[in-house]
Structures are given as structure tokens and as C-alpha cells.
Amino acid sequence: MALRHRLIVVFVSSLFFAAAIAMVSLQILGTEFMPPEDQGELNAVIEMPPGSSLEATNAAILEFEARLVKMPEISSYFTSVGLSGDGMFSSTSARHARVSVTLKSRRQRQRPLLQIMKEVESLAEGI
């Protein structure tokens, strides 16, 4: 049936396509590459200035952990000091650290993951 009425099918398809584009441009329909997900976990990568010793990095991480433990949404965390800068190769660097944080379940916390991430990021300021 559609083959007999090709022009109508093309016209209706073009109309739906134009309507979809109009919905996006008029912000009736939102767009995003990846929607935010709340898996209850986050990773913080700490990078000290070049030339920092392992002891200096460890001292900074201890101060960061002292601030982190005060957050009520944190269930547990694991810290590794002396990591690769990009996390992909096996080379080590005394000035890098990674903190893997596990949050309480969504029902046990009042703030979403993105707000908690911003606060965790601000905890590292001034260290």
C-alpha cells in the first residue's frame, strides 16, 4: 500500500522529521548525551604538584579523608596513594592518589549523586 502512495509516505515522514527537529529547537523535548546516573559510587583522583613526595601526598590524602568522613552520605571509601597519572598504565607516581567512595543507598540519603560529587570536589580545595 505504501508503494502505491510514495509521495504521501515521503511527505508524512518529512513532516514527522520536521516536527521532531522543531520540538528539540523549541526545547519541548530535551536532549542529553548521557543522562545522569546514580550508582552510589564515585572516584576522586587527587594530583599533587610535580615533585611531591609520597609522604606529602599521603599527608594530603589523610586531610582529605578527615573531611570526607564527616559527610553523612558516605558508607565507605578506599584510598590508593602513588598511582599512575592516567590510571591506564602501570607506571607509578608519588603525586597521584585515588579515592573510591561508596555512598549509602538512595533511600538513606537526601542528596543526589551530583550534589555529593560537587561537595567531594570542594573538599580537596586548600589541601
SEDOSE-628401 format. One record per atom (N, C-alpha, C): residue in one letter; x negated, y, z negated. Coordinates in pm, whole numbers, padded with zeros to 5 digits, always signed. Example, Ala and Ser with C-alpha at 12.3 -4.5 7.8 and 13.67 -1.06 7.14 Angstrom:
<rs>
A-01319-00569-00780A-01230-00450-00780A-01320-00330-00780S-01285-00225-00708S-01367-00106-00714S-01290+00003-00787
</rs>
This chain:
<rs>
M-00082-00119+00000M+00000+00000+00000M-00087+00126+00000A-00196+00125-00081A-00283+00242-00087A-00354+00266+00045L-00380+00159+00121L-00447+00175+00250L-00357+00245+00351R-00229+00231+00336R-00137+00297+00429R-00128+00446+00400H-00150+00483+00275H-00135+00623+00235H-00269+00677+00184R-00370+00668+00267R-00506+00707+00227R-00515+00853+00185L-00454+00940+00259L-00461+01083+00228L-00399+01115+00092I-00288+01049+00061I-00224+01072-00069I-00314+01022-00182V-00376+00905-00164V-00465+00848-00266V-00585+00939-00287V-00645+00989-00179V-00760+01078-00190V-00717+01209-00258F-00602+01263-00221F-00554+01388-00280F-00527+01372-00430V-00458+01265-00469V-00427+01242-00610V-00555+01217-00690S-00649+01143-00634S-00777+01117-00702S-00854+01247-00721S-00856+01330-00619S-00925+01459-00629S-00858+01549-00731L-00727+01544-00738L-00654+01622-00835L-00688+01580-00978F-00694+01449-01003F-00731+01399-01136F-00875+01435-01170F-00964+01427-01074F-01104+01464-01097F-01115+01612-01133A-01046+01696-01058A-01048+01840-01085A-00988+01869-01222A-00883+01798-01260A-00822+01818-01391A-00919+01779-01503A-00993+01672-01483A-01092+01629-01584A-01202+01733-01600I-01251+01786-01488I-01355+01890-01494I-01299+02014-01563A-01174+02051-01532A-01113+02168-01594A-01096+02149-01744M-01063+02028-01788M-01046+02002-01931M-01178+02020-02006V-01288+01980-01943V-01418+01994-02007V-01458+02142-02008S-01442+02210-01895S-01484+02350-01888S-01398+02442-01974L-01272+02408-01995L-01184+02486-02081L-01192+02442-02227Q-01279+02349-02257Q-01304+02293-02390Q-01179+02231-02451I-01095+02177-02366I-00981+02098-02413I-01031+01960-02453L-01128+01912-02379L-01190+01782-02403L-01335+01806-02437G-01380+01763-02554G-01517+01784-02596G-01612+01686-02530T-01740+01721-02531T-01842+01632-02477T-01959+01627-02574E-02025+01514-02579E-02148+01498-02653E-02219+01375-02601F-02352+01380-02605F-02430+01269-02553F-02412+01146-02640M-02433+01162-02768M-02413+01053-02863M-02339+01108-02984P-02229+01051-03022P-02158+01101-03139P-02238+01073-03266P-02226+01159-03366P-02299+01134-03490P-02248+01007-03558E-02341+00927-03605E-02305+00802-03674E-02353+00810-03818D-02280+00748-03905D-02316+00745-04045D-02339+00600-04084Q-02464+00556-04070Q-02500+00419-04106Q-02548+00409-04250G-02560+00523-04318G-02602+00521-04457G-02751+00506-04476E-02827+00533-04371E-02974+00524-04380E-03035+00642-04305L-03152+00685-04352L-03226+00787-04281L-03374+00769-04308N-03456+00821-04218N-03601+00815-04231N-03656+00956-04229A-03748+00984-04320A-03817+01112-04323A-03965+01085-04295V-04018+01154-04197V-04160+01142-04165V-04228+01269-04213I-04325+01252-04300I-04398+01365-04359I-04535+01373-04293E-04571+01491-04245E-04701+01512-04181E-04772+01626-04252M-04883+01593-04313M-04964+01693-04383M-05058+01760-04282P-05123+01870-04320P-05216+01937-04229P-05332+01845-04191P-05390+01865-04073P-05505+01782-04032P-05617+01790-04135G-05678+01677-04159G-05788+01669-04254G-05744+01638-04396S-05615+01625-04419S-05565+01594-04555S-05607+01454-04594S-05643+01440-04719S-05684+01309-04769S-05562+01226-04805L-05586+01097-04822L-05479+01006-04862L-05426+01045-05000E-05514+01090-05089E-05473+01131-05223E-05384+01255-05217A-05417+01350-05130A-05335+01472-05117A-05198+01437-05059T-05196+01348-04961T-05068+01306-04902T-04985+01233-05006N-05048+01146-05083N-04977+01073-05187N-04922+01167-05294A-04998+01269-05332A-04950+01366-05432A-04829+01442-05379A-04832+01479-05251A-04719+01550-05190A-04596+01460-05186I-04617+01332-05155I-04505+01238-05148I-04446+01215-05287L-04529+01211-05389L-04477+01195-05525L-04388+01313-05564E-04427+01432-05522E-04345+01550-05549E-04214+01544-05469F-04224+01499-05343F-04105+01483-05260F-04010+01380-05321E-04065+01268-05368E-03982+01164-05430E-03915+01215-05557A-03984+01299-05634A-03926+01355-05756A-03804+01441-05723R-03809+01511-05612R-03695+01591-05567R-03586+01501-05510L-03627+01399-05438L-03533+01309-05370L-03447+01231-05470V-03508+01189-05579V-03439+01104-05676V-03326+01180-05747K-03327+01313-05741K-03222+01393-05805K-03094+01399-05722M-03099+01354-05598M-02980+01357-05513M-02887+01242-05550P-02760+01271-05580P-02669+01165-05626P-02632+01064-05517E-02651+01099-05390E-02611+01009-05281E-02714+00900-05252I-02833+00912-05307I-02942+00818-05278I-02924+00690-05357S-02924+00578-05287S-02916+00448-05351S-03057+00394-05379S-03144+00399-05276S-03282+00354-05291S-03366+00417-05181Y-03498+00406-05198Y-03590+00457-05095Y-03718+00377-05100F-03788+00378-04988F-03916+00309-04976F-04013+00403-04906T-04132+00419-04963T-04230+00513-04909T-04354+00439-04863S-04405+00479-04746S-04532+00429-04695S-04621+00550-04667V-04738+00551-04726V-04833+00661-04709V-04951+00611-04628G-04996+00691-04532G-05108+00655-04447G-05063+00580-04324L-04976+00642-04245L-04917+00578-04128L-04969+00638-04000S-04930+00576-03891S-04956+00630-03760S-04872+00755-03740G-04924+00852-03667G-04852+00976-03644G-04724+00958-03567D-04723+00867-03470D-04603+00850-03390D-04528+00723-03425G-04583+00639-03510G-04514+00520-03554G-04512+00407-03454M-04577+00422-03339M-04569+00319-03236M-04698+00236-03226F-04809+00292-03268F-04936+00222-03255F-04989+00187-03394S-05089+00102-03398S-05136+00053-03527S-05242+00142-03591S-05279+00251-03528S-05379+00338-03589S-05320+00404-03713T-05404+00428-03811T-05355+00486-03936T-05407+00628-03951S-05339+00704-04030S-05377+00841-04058S-05340+00871-04202A-05433+00925-04277A-05409+00954-04418A-05311+01069-04437R-05286+01146-04332R-05200+01264-04347R-05053+01239-04313H-05017+01115-04282H-04879+01083-04247H-04817+00990-04351A-04686+01010-04372A-04610+00922-04461A-04468+00910-04407R-04404+00801-04444R-04265+00778-04402R-04185+00734-04524V-04068+00795-04538V-03978+00760-04647V-03849+00708-04584S-03817+00582-04611S-03692+00522-04564S-03592+00530-04679V-03479+00596-04653V-03381+00622-04757V-03252+00546-04726T-03201+00478-04827T-03071+00412-04816T-02973+00489-04904L-02861+00526-04845L-02759+00602-04917L-02654+00510-04976K-02580+00563-05070K-02466+00490-05124K-02360+00478-05015S-02265+00391-05033S-02162+00372-04932S-02083+00501-04913R-02017+00512-04800R-01941+00635-04768R-01836+00666-04873R-01778+00563-04932R-01676+00584-05034R-01734+00640-05163Q-01862+00614-05188Q-01925+00657-05313Q-01992+00795-05302R-01989+00856-05186R-02049+00988-05169R-01950+01082-05103Q-01967+01209-05135Q-01871+01307-05085Q-01919+01379-04960R-02050+01376-04934R-02104+01448-04819R-02137+01352-04706P-02123+01398-04581P-02160+01314-04467P-02311+01308-04450L-02354+01215-04369L-02498+01191-04347L-02570+01315-04299L-02512+01392-04207L-02580+01509-04152L-02611+01614-04259Q-02521+01635-04352Q-02547+01730-04461Q-02658+01679-04552I-02657+01550-04578I-02761+01491-04663I-02897+01500-04594M-02898+01476-04463M-03024+01485-04387M-03081+01626-04395K-02996+01727-04383K-03044+01866-04391K-03103+01895-04529E-03040+01843-04633E-03093+01865-04766E-03226+01792-04786V-03236+01669-04736V-03361+01595-04748V-03473+01669-04673E-03440+01725-04559E-03539+01804-04483E-03584+01926-04563S-03490+01990-04631S-03526+02110-04709S-03607+02074-04833L-03597+01950-04880L-03675+01909-04999L-03825+01917-04974A-03866+01898-04851A-04009+01895-04818A-04069+02034-04808E-03985+02138-04804E-04036+02274-04792E-04116+02312-04915G-04228+02374-04894G-04310+02422-05004G-04402+02318-05067I-04401+02198-05017I-04490+02096-05073I-04621+02100-04996
</rs>
